[in-house]
């Protein structure tokens, strides 16, 4: 008996409709513009030795998740930072991470991004 398998890949996309005049569309566009016009999250120091300081520069991120990957794609840290409603800092110990290049990937209610840094 021959069995056929199908592989299904789902891709999520965010679509912004230009020119939408409803209140929800205006709020979404305003949030997206605020996100695009700032560096929502930055890190310091870079390079880092033991403690990574994550600066939340945009106070309207909403629920935010942070993941730190090395260049091979291995996840070293996953944190739900909570609802970011004002600028501030968070401190994360990375003393046990091996030296190398890392990427902090963040996903929030209004956008996502990547912040590379070096661990010495």
Secondary structure, DSSP 8 states (H G I E B T S, - for coil): -----------------TT--SHHHHHHHHHHHHHHTS--EEEESSSBSSEEEEEE--TT-EEEEEEEEETT--EEEEEEEEEE-S-EEEEEE-TTS-SEEEEEEEE-SS-EEEEEEEE-
